[in-house]
Amino acid sequence: MAYSQALVLAGGIAHVPILITALKFADNKTLKLNHQSKAAALALEKEKAAAAAAAAAASAAEQEAARQKAQQAAAESASESD
């Protein structure tokens, strides 16, 4: 039995909301996964930045201590030569 053109068209139109709903559901699922992975990457980036800042601060403190030690040694050698 053949279907009329109007019946085929009505059937197609009736399935559009079902397809839209299914695609929207899949889109929301993948979007949530994408947001979670972006949040994890952002947290990792923040951790790396904090570690780099801490390392830079430690390096600066070591350089300052070495500079002070050199100044103290220079002052002692100057006082010994007097």
Backbone as CSV, one residue per row, in Angstrom:
resi,resn,N_x,N_y,N_z,CA_x,CA_y,CA_z,C_x,C_y,C_z
1,MET,0.854,-1.171,0.000,0.000,0.000,0.000,0.899,1.233,0.000
2,ALA,0.662,2.120,-0.891,1.444,3.332,-1.024,0.887,4.409,-0.091
3,TYR,1.774,5.234,0.400,1.342,6.324,1.266,1.208,7.595,0.447
4,SER,0.251,8.412,0.816,0.077,9.669,0.092,1.186,10.644,0.496
5,GLN,1.387,11.632,-0.357,2.437,12.619,-0.114,2.162,13.387,1.176
6,ALA,0.933,13.669,1.477,0.565,14.406,2.688,0.876,13.577,3.932
7,LEU,0.633,12.298,3.874,0.895,11.426,5.016,2.408,11.291,5.271
8,VAL,3.205,11.186,4.207,4.658,11.103,4.345,5.195,12.406,4.922
9,LEU,4.685,13.527,4.432,5.108,14.832,4.922,4.735,15.006,6.398
10,ALA,3.557,14.608,6.779,3.111,14.716,8.175,3.967,13.832,9.083
11,GLY,4.318,12.654,8.604,5.168,11.753,9.391,6.558,12.339,9.587
12,GLY,7.097,12.948,8.550,8.405,13.585,8.659,8.377,14.746,9.634
13,ILE,7.349,15.551,9.543,7.222,16.706,10.445,7.024,16.235,11.885
14,ALA,6.335,15.130,12.072,6.098,14.614,13.423,7.392,14.110,14.056
15,HIS,8.341,13.664,13.250,9.587,13.135,13.804,10.644,14.209,14.055
16,VAL,10.465,15.403,13.537,11.438,16.479,13.730,11.648,16.797,15.217
17,PRO,10.585,16.971,16.022,10.819,17.249,17.451,11.552,16.118,18.174
18,ILE,11.328,14.884,17.754,12.018,13.750,18.367,13.510,13.823,18.042
19,LEU,13.841,14.115,16.786,15.240,14.236,16.405,15.908,15.414,17.111
20,ILE,15.197,16.533,17.190,15.754,17.706,17.871,16.029,17.394,19.332
21,THR,15.110,16.723,19.984,15.282,16.367,21.392,16.473,15.434,21.583
22,ALA,16.598,14.443,20.715,17.707,13.493,20.833,19.042,14.195,20.604
23,LEU,19.112,15.056,19.596,20.356,15.769,19.322,20.693,16.761,20.431
24,LYS,19.695,17.422,20.980,19.925,18.364,22.074,20.438,17.622,23.317
25,PHE,19.895,16.444,23.583,20.350,15.627,24.704,21.819,15.246,24.530
26,ALA,22.178,14.796,23.326,23.567,14.423,23.060,24.482,15.636,23.171
27,ASP,24.023,16.783,22.694,24.816,18.008,22.770,25.054,18.413,24.225
28,ASN,24.041,18.331,25.050,24.198,18.682,26.467,25.163,17.742,27.175
29,LYS,25.127,16.467,26.837,26.039,15.504,27.462,27.490,15.799,27.084
30,THR,27.743,16.046,25.812,29.108,16.331,25.397,29.558,17.695,25.891
31,LEU,28.646,18.635,26.010,28.990,19.966,26.503,29.423,19.897,27.967
32,LYS,28.745,19.091,28.762,29.116,18.940,30.171,30.499,18.296,30.298
33,LEU,30.775,17.304,29.471,32.090,16.662,29.500,33.172,17.659,29.104
34,ASN,32.869,18.483,28.127,33.829,19.475,27.665,34.100,20.513,28.755
35,HIS,33.052,20.948,29.456,33.229,21.920,30.533,34.051,21.335,31.678
36,GLN,33.833,20.067,31.988,34.583,19.429,33.065,36.057,19.330,32.712
37,SER,36.356,18.970,31.475,37.756,18.848,31.088,38.419,20.220,31.026
38,LYS,37.683,21.247,30.614,38.239,22.601,30.603,38.499,23.078,32.025
39,ALA,37.597,22.763,32.945,37.777,23.168,34.338,38.998,22.473,34.935
40,ALA,39.188,21.211,34.618,40.352,20.483,35.120,41.642,21.069,34.541
41,ALA,41.629,21.411,33.272,42.813,21.999,32.642,43.118,23.367,33.241
42,LEU,42.079,24.143,33.530,42.268,25.464,34.136,42.846,25.335,35.539
43,ALA,42.364,24.369,36.314,42.893,24.155,37.662,44.360,23.732,37.597
44,LEU,44.710,22.888,36.647,46.098,22.454,36.488,46.989,23.631,36.100
45,GLU,46.469,24.497,35.234,47.221,25.681,34.823,47.471,26.608,36.013
46,LYS,46.457,26.767,36.855,46.606,27.616,38.044,47.643,27.031,38.999
47,GLU,47.640,25.701,39.149,48.626,25.047,40.009,50.039,25.269,39.482
48,LYS,50.198,25.144,38.167,51.519,25.355,37.568,51.976,26.788,37.750
49,ALA,51.065,27.741,37.603,51.413,29.148,37.772,51.813,29.432,39.216
50,ALA,51.104,28.840,40.163,51.438,29.030,41.568,52.800,28.414,41.891
51,ALA,53.070,27.252,41.334,54.367,26.603,41.561,55.498,27.429,40.948
52,ALA,55.262,27.985,39.775,56.280,28.813,39.132,56.531,30.080,39.943
53,ALA,55.470,30.669,40.484,55.628,31.868,41.306,56.402,31.547,42.582
54,ALA,56.118,30.406,43.179,56.827,30.007,44.393,58.310,29.753,44.094
55,ALA,58.576,29.137,42.962,59.961,28.872,42.584,60.707,30.178,42.308
56,ALA,60.029,31.123,41.689,60.650,32.423,41.414,60.942,33.164,42.714
57,ALA,60.031,33.078,43.665,60.243,33.733,44.955,61.409,33.088,45.703
58,ALA,61.501,31.781,45.653,62.604,31.081,46.315,63.931,31.437,45.664
59,SER,63.946,31.514,44.367,65.167,31.879,43.650,65.591,33.301,44.001
60,ALA,64.628,34.205,44.080,64.942,35.592,44.436,65.492,35.673,45.862
61,ALA,64.933,34.886,46.757,65.407,34.880,48.136,66.836,34.333,48.212
62,GLU,67.124,33.286,47.435,68.475,32.721,47.409,69.480,33.730,46.853
63,GLN,69.084,34.439,45.805,69.969,35.446,45.215,70.239,36.584,46.200
64,GLU,69.196,36.987,46.925,69.359,38.063,47.915,70.283,37.606,49.038
65,ALA,70.134,36.376,49.488,70.994,35.852,50.546,72.445,35.774,50.073
66,ALA,72.651,35.349,48.832,74.005,35.277,48.296,74.610,36.675,48.169
67,ARG,73.816,37.648,47.759,74.294,39.017,47.638,74.699,39.572,49.000
68,GLN,73.874,39.315,50.009,74.190,39.792,51.362,75.453,39.116,51.895
69,LYS,75.591,37.821,51.616,76.776,37.098,52.073,78.029,37.660,51.402
70,ALA,77.933,37.978,50.114,79.066,38.546,49.389,79.416,39.930,49.942
71,GLN,78.408,40.715,50.264,78.656,42.042,50.836,79.325,41.913,52.201
72,GLN,78.863,40.950,52.989,79.433,40.748,54.315,80.891,40.291,54.198
73,ALA,81.161,39.393,53.262,82.534,38.927,53.048,83.426,40.064,52.583
74,ALA,82.909,40.922,51.724,83.667,42.059,51.228,83.945,43.043,52.363
75,ALA,82.974,43.243,53.241,83.157,44.143,54.377,84.195,43.578,55.346
76,GLU,84.161,42.267,55.565,85.136,41.649,56.466,86.543,41.727,55.873
77,SER,86.676,41.509,54.567,87.991,41.562,53.952,88.516,42.999,53.945
78,ALA,87.611,43.963,53.820,88.032,45.372,53.856,88.471,45.774,55.256
79,SER,87.815,45.226,56.275,88.175,45.554,57.643,89.481,44.854,58.045
80,GLU,89.751,43.676,57.463,90.992,42.960,57.755,92.197,43.662,57.118
81,SER,92.010,44.249,55.948,93.117,44.898,55.275,93.438,46.275,55.886
82,ASP,92.564,46.817,56.697,92.829,48.120,57.332,93.772,48.015,58.470
